[in-house]
Amino acid sequence: ERFGCSHIDASLVERLEKVAGKPVHHLIRRGIFFSHRDLHTLLNAVETGKKFYLYTGRGPSSDSMHLGHLVPFIVTKWLQEAFDVPLVIQLTDDEKTLWKDLTVEQSMRMARENAKDIIAIGFDPEKTFIFSNLDFMGQCPQFYQNIIRIQKCVTFNQVKGIFGFGDSDVIGKIGFPAAQAAPAFSTTFPFIFGNDKLPVLIPCAIDQDPYFRMTRDVSPRLGFPKPALIHSSFFPALQGARTKMSASDTNSAVFLTDTEKQIKTKINKHAFSGGRPTLEEHRELGGNTDVDVSFQLLRFFLEDDAELERIRVQYTKGELLSGEMKKIAIETLQPIVAEHQRRRKDVTEEVLNQFLAPRKLNYEFTVAGPDTGNDGDGKKKGKNKKAAKQK
């Protein structure tokens, strides 16, 4: 609230369900996506017949993503399907080159590998464009032009205050926030949206909000609607529910490349328990689900609300032991990771290049604002719809 975010309360969840025409994803329903900026404003536009596009991203710092990285993408997929809107996904390989001990070539390779994991989540190739900054900059002049427009609006003192840059930081870091802001402006993608200035919804982890606070400050000065956001809480590291998983610590996370045996070993050995020191105390006092990592993992990935509540009650009463809680978490996560690995094998270089190619996307909606007589790709209204029917 101090930074202008608002809580996603029960009334907003109910409204989102009403506008979407389907039950909200359990990650929203359970408060894992817990705050927002201007979601009401976006829903107002949708209720008047307007639509929007989605924008999210990933900073590729390792060859494999972990389960926590899936969270924003899972909800983004739900939003894409619920509202039938186009999606752009940014891979910030430039950021990771600047912040990590990685070469440009290493970051670009990791971006392609991470893109395969993202595609395996099941995004619609006709409505989804994935791009890496280091590639896309040379493919689309409008991307760099918007970066310059943003950079011209933000002083060094401002970015220093927002991001804590110091005198020893390389100059690339100071300019980077504009590269993350630019996809929130639809003219960054002229091959998709033409010159239309469309609203955008950005699902992201809460630690990304400073980038978009800056973006929202700049947007009106450049004639764009302020981006709306929904924020997720951190996915817990195995070492504790108050910590964050890290791609650089293999024992802090369940990775999407882990085998069933590795998942079992990691959770049994490293997952912080909310159980009591002795069996007698646990039976008498019950476990603490607020700090139990295995239960927190179930909050993210066990879809059945009734089953999750049954597990919570049994654990807090002491009827369910810590070892049994870990077993449930293991048996929940193993098939999810195995299915992801199966789908990822189907992501060939040809499929990857299809998602990475700058191209028109298959969508149809009117612009939020004055009626231009055009849909998002510059054609007269109705032409995309007709083409879709013929297809």
Helices and strands as residue ranges (DSSP letters): E 6-7, H 10-20, H 26-29, E 33-37, H 39-47, E 53-58, H 67-83, E 87-91, H 93-99, H 104-119, E 128-132, H 133-139, H 141-153, H 156-163, H 171-181, G 182-184, G 186-188, H 190-193, E 200-205, G 206-208, H 209-218, G 219-222, E 228-232, E 236-237, E 240-244, H 260-270, H 279-285, H 293-301, H 305-317, H 322-345, H 349-356, H 383-390
